[in-house]
Each structure stands twice: as C-alpha cells, then as structure tokens.
Amino acid sequence: IFLFNDITGHFADDLKRDNPFLVVDSDGHVRWIPPLVLKTMCDFTGNSQETEHCELKFGSWVYNANQLDLISKISSMDLEGYTANQVWDLESASVERHETKYDCCPEAFVDITYAIRFHTKSVWSLM
C-alpha cells in the first residue's frame, strides 16, 4: 500500500523498516495500523478566504481489486488524537473508497482517499 501523493519518496521504505502492525479478525479482515508520520503536499489556491482541500490517497500500484480489496469501516476520519492548529480551522475530514479502471488493465484498482477541508482562522481570532 502506498500514499500516492507522498513527498518524501520513502513511504514504502518506512513501511518495510518499521514492520507495520496488522490485526487479523476471525472473518479474515486485516486492519493495517502503520506506525509512521506522513508527509504530503496539497495544492492551495492561496486565497485565505476560501476553504482549502487536501487528499491523502492510499492504494496499490501492483494489486488489483480482486487481489487487494481495501475497505474502510468508517465514513469519517478518527480525530481522537487531533490537535487544533493556531492558523487553520478544520471543517471536515471524510473517507471514501474508489475503484478505478485504467486502459492498461481489465481489472479495477482500489484506493482509500481521506479528504480534509480547512480554512485559515480570521485575523481577529489569531490576536
């Protein structure tokens, strides 16, 4: 599994080195709990009046949906460990599963995308 918009270039290396924690349920489902910090880049408009949007897209370059079916059991991100920022207000954080067919291959590929929406706090709230 890769973070498609990883900016470090070492996402897969970190997974191999740190031996990710996997939980296997009795029904065969496997939960992946990676012990790592992610670094990604979001393309912002630069207009502080607008809501900004950033996506973290996880999937496989190699295994199709028949070989690796990614499933999210939640529809929004778990924000239990979220720490508020002095500059940004979090508006929403959602999770979506996508199946995409490419010209190269007859089978679909699955990704799980975490979408984060936020905006800058007003100047008055920063004072």
MODA-V221969 format. One record per pair of residues at least 24 apart in sequence whose ideal C-beta (glycine too) atoms are under 10 Angstrom apart, sorted by the first residue. I is the first residue (numbers start at 0). GAP is how many residues later the second one is. If there is no record, write none. Layout:
I|GAP / I|GAP
//
This chain:
0|31 / 0|33 / 0|57 / 0|58 / 0|59 / 0|60 / 0|62 / 0|67 / 0|69 / 0|110 / 0|111 / 1|55 / 1|56 / 1|57 / 1|58 / 1|59 / 1|60 / 1|109 / 2|31 / 2|33 / 2|35 / 2|36 / 2|37 / 2|53 / 2|54 / 2|55 / 2|56 / 2|111 / 3|36 / 3|51 / 3|52 / 3|53 / 3|54 / 3|55 / 3|57 / 3|107 / 3|109 / 4|33 / 4|34 / 4|35 / 4|36 / 4|37 / 4|38 / 4|49 / 4|50 / 4|51 / 4|52 / 4|53 / 5|32 / 5|33 / 5|34 / 5|35 / 5|50 / 5|51 / 5|52 / 6|31 / 6|32 / 6|33 / 6|34 / 7|28 / 7|29 / 7|30 / 7|31 / 7|32 / 8|30 / 9|26 / 9|29 / 10|25 / 10|27 / 10|28 / 10|29 / 10|47 / 11|49 / 13|24 / 28|40 / 28|42 / 28|44 / 29|41 / 30|40 / 30|42 / 31|26 / 31|38 / 33|24 / 37|76 / 41|74 / 41|76 / 43|76 / 46|72 / 46|73 / 47|39 / 47|71 / 47|72 / 47|73 / 47|74 / 47|75 / 48|70 / 48|71 / 48|73 / 49|69 / 49|70 / 50|38 / 50|40 / 50|41 / 50|66 / 50|67 / 50|68 / 50|69 / 51|36 / 51|39 / 51|64 / 51|65 / 51|66 / 51|67 / 51|68 / 52|38 / 52|39 / 52|62 / 52|63 / 52|64 / 52|65 / 53|39 / 53|60 / 53|61 / 53|62 / 53|63 / 53|64 / 54|39 / 54|41 / 54|56 / 54|58 / 54|59 / 54|60 / 54|61 / 55|37 / 55|39 / 55|56 / 55|57 / 55|58 / 55|59 / 55|60 / 56|39 / 56|41 / 56|54 / 56|55 / 56|56 / 56|57 / 56|58 / 57|52 / 57|53 / 57|54 / 57|55 / 57|56 / 58|38 / 58|39 / 58|41 / 58|50 / 58|51 / 58|52 / 58|53 / 58|54 / 59|49 / 59|50 / 59|51 / 60|48 / 61|47 / 62|44 / 62|46 / 62|47 / 63|35 / 63|37 / 63|38 / 63|41 / 63|42 / 63|43 / 63|44 / 63|45 / 63|46 / 64|34 / 64|35 / 64|36 / 64|42 / 64|43 / 64|44 / 64|45 / 64|46 / 65|41 / 65|42 / 65|44 / 66|40 / 66|42 / 66|43 / 67|41 / 67|42 / 68|28 / 68|30 / 68|41 / 69|27 / 69|28 / 69|29 / 69|39 / 69|40 / 69|41 / 69|42 / 70|26 / 70|39 / 70|41 / 71|24 / 71|25 / 71|40 / 71|41 / 71|42 / 75|38 / 75|39 / 76|37 / 76|38 / 76|39 / 83|37 / 84|33 / 84|35 / 84|36 / 85|35 / 85|39 / 85|40 / 86|31 / 86|33 / 86|34 / 86|38 / 86|39 / 87|28 / 87|30 / 87|31 / 87|32 / 87|33 / 88|28 / 88|29 / 88|30 / 88|31 / 88|32 / 88|33 / 88|36 / 89|26 / 89|27 / 89|28 / 89|29 / 90|25 / 90|26 / 90|27 / 90|28 / 91|24 / 91|25 / 91|26 / 92|24 / 92|25
//
